[in-house]
Amino acid sequence: MPSRRFQYAVSLTRDGGRLATIRAGERPPIATAPPEDFGEGDPRRWSPEHLFLAAVQSCTMLSFLSQAEHHDLEVLGYECEIEGTITRRAEDGRYAFVQVRQVPRVTVAGGKGAAARSLTGKAERDCFVSASTTAETIVDWDIQEV
């Protein structure tokens, strides 16, 4: 069976200095800058580091929701906090994300917690973005029933 193939395109335009705007099709543009700990950082703009973390947590959510849909599990709520650590990697001395830890808080109906927990491993496995990084990825699921 041939493998499915997905391709995505994004364009970037420099706005001056280290500021830029990224675009992808008809989506709203995103203003980017270095993070505040670097020169010309702007806390009002998304940094590549923040975008990376947002991509990881968004992908994890979408993977979980897809698994939930395939298993007829209604998700009543989903929130997530994420943190990433950048330092020099021991193997090559390059600065990189070495660890990403996220805490998804998922709310399902009473009696559905076990079903939701059974999908977390599949959701982690199916996230393309997490699979694309060498950083240790830790997901501390918090499944709540109402």
Buried (B, 14 or more C-beta within 10 A) or exposed (E): EEEEEEEEEEEEEEEEEBBBBBBEEEEEEBEBBBBEEEEEEBEEBBBEBBEBBBBBBBBBBBBBBBBBEEEEBEBEEBEBEBEBEBEEBEEEEEEBBBEBBBBBBBBBBEEBBEBBEEBBEBBBEBBEBBEEBEBEBEBEBEBEBE
